């Protein structure tokens, strides 16, 4: 009997945590996206300058590797940015079930 009360209390606690996470993500989502976009633009400009001033072949190769890393970073950021709300909604559905 005690286990049912404990489980009900745990479900309510999880529901509160998920609701707070959803409200936090909703309130900060635009700022997170803008900050990440700003970082990508600044880093892309930095890499572009490095490519433009590269004179030796190894500098050009390093700059091209940095472009590859930037693209991989953008993909990872996109996956995390799209996955976080889905994860929170999944937690919400799981707690509600």
C-alpha positions, 0 to 999 in steps of 0.5 A: 500500500505504501508503494502506491503512495510513493509511486503517486508522489513520484509521478506528481514530482516528475510531472512538476519537473517536466512542466518546469522544464517545458516552461523554461525551454519555452521562455529561453528557446529564442535566446538559445537559438539566437546565441547559437546562430551568433556563435556560428556566424562569428566562427564562420567569419573567423574561418573565412578570414583564415582561408582568405589569408592562408598562403601555404598549403598546410594553412589551407588544409587546416582551414578546410578542416576547420570548415568541416568541423564547423559543419559537423558542429552545426549538425550536432547543434541542430540535432540537440536543439531539435531533440531537446523539446522532443525529449521533454515532450516524451518525458511528459507523455511517459509521466502522464501515462 
